[in-house]
């Protein structure tokens, strides 16, 4: 079983949500968090985690099967990690763009945009139906290119962690170098 960075990030996510909540309340912004909305985001995040645990093995098996046909088997070379991360981010970009333009994907993605508030808890508002909606197909080519299945899963986890930070109005802009990434 590959290292899952998201499992270690969840307590940090919860702590940062609490910090953002306290910060917005001290600023006098009582509208930034609403308990029912935040509860829904947390429940959807939990459901997404359970759904991912139930279907993750199938996705991993597909990556392993496809990897046997890899064009350029990179192995675990150090330079393959940043390349895999960038290409995984590109795969995520195309998934996300498709999720806004193709009704099939939008039907699974729309719940992420259903919050009335834009705070860190919104990042946890994920779908339970991503596997059924075939969202995983955008990452399958990475195994065919030659990235190790475990590397793809770890990079996908780090990509998901990165997505957490951009779901807030508390941070106006991140440093320019970070925004470029």
Rosetta blueprint (number, residue, H / E / L):
1 X L
2 X L
3 X L
4 X L
5 X H
6 X H
7 X H
8 X H
9 X H
10 X H
11 X H
12 X H
13 X H
14 X H
15 X H
16 X H
17 X H
18 X H
19 X H
20 X H
21 X H
22 X H
23 X H
24 X H
25 X H
26 X H
27 X L
28 X L
29 X L
30 X L
31 X L
32 X L
33 X L
34 X L
35 X H
36 X H
37 X H
38 X H
39 X H
40 X H
41 X H
42 X H
43 X H
44 X H
45 X H
46 X H
47 X H
48 X H
49 X H
50 X H
51 X H
52 X H
53 X H
54 X H
55 X H
56 X H
57 X H
58 X H
59 X H
60 X H
61 X H
62 X H
63 X H
64 X H
65 X H
66 X H
67 X H
68 X L
69 X L
70 X L
71 X L
72 X L
73 X L
74 X L
75 X E
76 X L
77 X L
78 X H
79 X H
80 X H
81 X H
82 X H
83 X H
84 X H
85 X H
86 X H
87 X H
88 X H
89 X H
90 X H
91 X H
92 X H
93 X H
94 X H
95 X H
96 X H
97 X H
98 X H
99 X H
100 X H
101 X H
102 X L
103 X H
104 X H
105 X H
106 X H
107 X H
108 X H
109 X H
110 X H
111 X H
112 X H
113 X H
114 X L
115 X L
116 X L
117 X L
118 X L
119 X L
120 X H
121 X H
122 X H
123 X H
124 X H
125 X L
126 X L
127 X L
128 X L
129 X L
130 X L
131 X L
132 X L
133 X L
134 X L
135 X L
136 X L
137 X H
138 X H
139 X H
140 X H
141 X H
142 X H
143 X H
144 X H
145 X H
146 X L
147 X E
148 X L
149 X H
150 X H
151 X H
152 X H
153 X H
154 X H
155 X H
156 X H
157 X H
158 X H
159 X H
160 X H
161 X H
162 X H
163 X H
164 X H
165 X H
166 X L
167 X L
168 X L
169 X L
170 X L
171 X L
172 X L
173 X L
174 X L
175 X L
176 X H
177 X H
178 X H
179 X H
180 X H
181 X L
